[in-house]
């Protein structure tokens, strides 16, 4: 999983998020996802696109986009 793989999913799933502002150091909340509902939507989209389940409660613990990418990579994305 790379940042380049993740950006299109974020752009499709979260239209209010500026995909160009999504960097490895970007905070998952509030820079990428505005609230917990966005994190739920993003986790469902990631499961649909990459087949990796990201439980909602775990998704809320990721600090940065890099944390999410690391988890996705470790679980086969």
N, C-alpha and C positions, 0 to 999 in steps of 0.2 A: 504494500500500500504506500502510495506516495501522495504528496500534497496535490500534485496535478491530477491524480485519480479522484481525489476527494472534492476538489473545487466544483466540478460540474454537478455533483450530487447536491452539494450545498446550494448552488445557484437554482437548481430545479426545485428543491424542497423548501427553501427559505427565500422567497423572492424579495424580502426586505433586507436581506444581507448582501452587502457589497462583496462579491466573491474575490475581487481584486485586493480587498483589505484582509483577506484570510491568509495568514502566514503561520508558520510553525509556532511562533510565540504568541499568536493571538489567543486571548482568553476565550474559552468556549462560551461562557456566559460572562458578560453581556456582549462581547464583540462579535461573536458568530451567531449565537442563539440569544434572542431577546429574553426568553423566559423558559420555564420548564416545559411548557407545551411545545416549544420549538425543539427542545432536546428529544422529546418523545417522537415528534415527526421525523427528525433526522435519524434517530435510531431505527425507525421502521423503514425508512428509505435505504439505509445502509444494509439492512437485512435483505431487503428486496433485491438490491443491486449486487451485493457481494456475498450473500448467503451467510453472513456472520451475525449472530444474535448479540446485541448489546443491550442487556437489561437496563430498564429505565433508571433504576436506583444506582447502577454503576455509571451510567452515562452522566449523571449529575455529579459524580466525583472527579471527572476529568477536568484538570485545570486549564490545559491548553490544547490546541489542535494537535500538537506533537504527541500528547498523551493519548488522544483518540487514535491517531495513526499507529502508534506503537501497539495499542491493544488490537487493532484490526490486523496488523501484520502478524502478531503472535497467534492470532486465531484463524489464519488462513486467507486473509484478503490480500 
